[in-house]
């Protein structure tokens, strides 16, 4: 959308945008960087995309009155239309791309999430996967979601 419309998100009270999806790079790398800057400038946290791999894989951290946080992680898969070339690297912007939904990938993601979690935090993992307008959930998706929940994720959100 036009960056001038970010005020609509702020007015709606949006705290966080998950960005690991197949449209975040529709306007190329400059569009992604502008999106990140506009959202952050409006005080809206982002997850799932960044100017490098570390930023793309970092959670959005939303403070709670108790001092704990809501940590929002966002990842995307090729099955949702995200090309592997869209993956953020150490030196290139992009998305937090999951190469597959294997047990080993799930364990690595769960371990990375646990490294950020503190006592009292609520952890949300949002994964953009599967075909558009589909309702079926593959056995691999179910296993992956269970791996993350068993690894410390409180809320799992899979969508396409």
Buried (B, 14 or more C-beta within 10 A) or exposed (E): EEBEEBEEBBEEEBBBBBBBBBEBBEEEEEEBBEBBEBBEEBEBBBBBBBBBBEBBBBBBBBEEEEEBBBBBBBBBBBBBBBEEEBBBEEEBBBBBBBEEBBEEBBBBBBEBBEEBBEEEBBBBBBBBBBEEEEEEEEEBBEEBBEBBBEBBBBEBBBEB
